[in-house]
Amino acid sequence: MVQRVVIESGAGTRVGISASLPATYDVAGYDVSSLIFTPIGQVETPGSHGVTAAVTEFTPIDTGVVAKVKGSKNYGVLSLSMANLPSDPGQVLLKTASEALSNVHYSIELRYPDDEYHYFDVIVSKFEYVDGAANDVQKVNCDLAICRKPVIVPQV
């Protein structure tokens, strides 16, 4: 497993979406699956991802000292910001997914310039238009709620 040893910019990062799901939610499942990712065009930023644990507090009356217990994990939301391009197939799929009434999951792929991949199981929870001033680009913000631990495939 090779890990990044120098910093790099986000230029060249690609984001894709698939309506198909992997056979298993691990490196092997994404590696051998026949998922076809539709590129999402004009992405300005894919947002951030990671894990946040809930912290439950309890204060016993005898000490008055707050005890803290690590609880459930939340893998967050990828908040895509992109130029509004209604003809882009990836954006069309995102918009369609956002309107779905059911709890349909999608696969997301972040492909970094050094060939590291991050895979996500998501539901599309937001697709909103962002208008701006005269010199602003018309944009779309789209939230992808991450439903399970991301799968990270390091560069080879």
C-alpha positions as CSV (number, residue, x, y, z in Angstrom):
1,M,0.0,0.0,0.0
2,V,1.5,3.3,-1.2
3,Q,0.6,6.4,0.7
4,R,0.9,9.9,-0.5
5,V,4.3,11.5,0.5
6,V,3.9,14.9,-1.0
7,I,1.0,17.4,-1.0
8,E,-1.1,17.8,-4.1
9,S,-3.8,20.1,-5.4
10,G,-7.3,19.0,-6.2
11,A,-6.9,19.8,-9.9
12,G,-7.6,16.7,-11.9
13,T,-9.9,15.1,-9.3
14,R,-12.9,13.4,-10.9
15,V,-16.3,12.6,-9.4
16,G,-18.6,9.9,-10.8
17,I,-22.0,8.4,-9.8
18,S,-23.5,5.0,-10.4
19,A,-27.0,3.7,-9.8
20,S,-25.4,0.3,-9.3
21,L,-24.0,-0.9,-6.0
22,P,-20.9,-3.1,-5.4
23,A,-21.0,-6.8,-4.6
24,T,-19.5,-6.0,-1.2
25,Y,-18.6,-2.7,0.5
26,D,-14.9,-3.2,0.7
27,V,-11.8,-2.8,-1.6
28,A,-12.5,-6.2,-3.3
29,G,-16.2,-5.4,-3.9
30,Y,-15.5,-2.2,-5.7
31,D,-12.4,-3.6,-7.5
32,V,-14.2,-6.6,-9.0
33,S,-17.6,-5.2,-9.5
34,S,-18.8,-4.0,-12.8
35,L,-19.9,-0.6,-11.7
36,I,-20.0,2.0,-14.4
37,F,-19.6,5.5,-13.1
38,T,-21.1,8.4,-15.0
39,P,-18.8,11.4,-14.7
40,I,-20.3,14.4,-13.0
41,G,-19.2,17.5,-14.9
42,Q,-18.2,20.9,-13.8
43,V,-17.6,20.0,-10.1
44,E,-16.0,22.9,-8.3
45,T,-15.6,21.1,-5.0
46,P,-16.7,17.7,-3.8
47,G,-16.7,18.9,-0.2
48,S,-15.3,17.0,2.8
49,H,-15.8,13.6,4.3
50,G,-14.7,11.6,7.3
51,V,-16.2,10.4,10.5
52,T,-17.8,12.2,13.4
53,A,-18.7,10.3,16.6
54,A,-21.6,11.3,18.7
55,V,-20.6,12.1,22.3
56,T,-23.1,11.2,25.0
57,E,-22.7,13.0,28.3
58,F,-23.7,11.8,31.8
59,T,-23.2,13.7,35.1
60,P,-23.3,11.6,38.3
61,I,-24.5,13.7,41.2
62,D,-21.9,12.4,43.6
63,T,-18.9,13.9,41.6
64,G,-20.6,16.5,39.4
65,V,-17.9,15.6,36.8
66,V,-19.3,15.1,33.3
67,A,-18.5,11.7,31.9
68,K,-18.4,11.3,28.1
69,V,-19.0,8.2,26.1
70,K,-18.3,7.8,22.4
71,G,-21.4,6.8,20.6
72,S,-22.7,6.3,17.0
73,K,-20.6,7.2,14.0
74,N,-21.7,9.6,11.2
75,Y,-19.7,9.6,8.0
76,G,-21.1,12.9,6.9
77,V,-22.3,14.4,3.7
78,L,-20.4,15.2,0.5
79,S,-21.6,18.6,-0.5
80,L,-20.9,19.0,-4.2
81,S,-20.7,22.5,-5.6
82,M,-20.8,22.6,-9.4
83,A,-21.6,24.9,-12.4
84,N,-25.2,24.3,-13.5
85,L,-25.0,22.3,-16.7
86,P,-28.5,20.7,-17.2
87,S,-27.2,18.7,-20.2
88,D,-24.5,16.9,-18.2
89,P,-25.4,13.2,-17.7
90,G,-23.9,13.1,-14.2
91,Q,-25.9,16.1,-13.1
92,V,-29.1,14.7,-14.7
93,L,-28.6,11.5,-12.6
94,L,-28.1,13.6,-9.5
95,K,-31.2,15.6,-10.1
96,T,-33.3,12.5,-10.8
97,A,-31.9,10.8,-7.7
98,S,-32.8,13.9,-5.6
99,E,-36.4,13.7,-6.7
100,A,-36.9,10.0,-6.0
101,L,-39.4,9.2,-3.3
102,S,-37.7,6.0,-2.3
103,N,-34.5,5.4,-0.2
104,V,-32.4,4.4,-3.3
105,H,-28.7,4.2,-2.7
106,Y,-26.0,5.2,-5.3
107,S,-22.3,4.6,-5.5
108,I,-20.0,7.6,-5.7
109,E,-16.4,7.5,-6.9
110,L,-13.8,10.2,-6.1
111,R,-10.7,9.6,-8.3
112,Y,-7.7,11.7,-7.3
113,P,-4.9,12.6,-9.7
114,D,-2.5,10.2,-8.0
115,D,-4.9,7.3,-8.7
116,E,-6.2,7.0,-5.1
117,Y,-9.9,6.2,-5.1
118,H,-12.6,6.9,-2.5
119,Y,-15.9,5.0,-2.9
120,F,-19.1,5.9,-1.1
121,D,-22.6,4.5,-0.6
122,V,-24.9,7.5,-0.6
123,I,-28.4,8.8,-0.9
124,V,-28.9,12.1,-2.8
125,S,-30.6,14.4,-0.3
126,K,-30.3,17.8,-1.9
127,F,-30.2,19.4,-5.4
128,E,-30.6,23.1,-5.3
129,Y,-29.9,26.0,-7.7
130,V,-27.6,28.8,-6.6
131,D,-28.1,32.1,-8.3
132,G,-25.6,34.9,-7.9
133,A,-24.7,38.4,-9.0
134,A,-24.0,39.5,-12.6
135,N,-20.5,38.0,-12.8
136,D,-21.2,34.8,-10.9
137,V,-21.5,31.4,-12.5
138,Q,-24.9,29.8,-12.0
139,K,-24.3,26.8,-9.8
140,V,-26.0,23.7,-8.2
141,N,-25.4,22.4,-4.7
142,C,-26.0,18.8,-4.2
143,D,-25.7,16.8,-0.9
144,L,-24.8,13.2,-0.9
145,A,-25.5,11.7,2.5
146,I,-22.9,9.0,3.2
147,C,-24.6,5.8,4.5
148,R,-21.6,3.6,5.4
149,K,-17.9,3.8,6.0
150,P,-16.1,5.0,2.8
151,V,-13.8,2.6,1.0
152,I,-10.4,4.0,0.3
153,V,-8.2,2.4,-2.3
154,P,-4.6,3.8,-2.1
155,Q,-2.6,4.5,-5.2
156,V,-0.7,1.5,-6.5
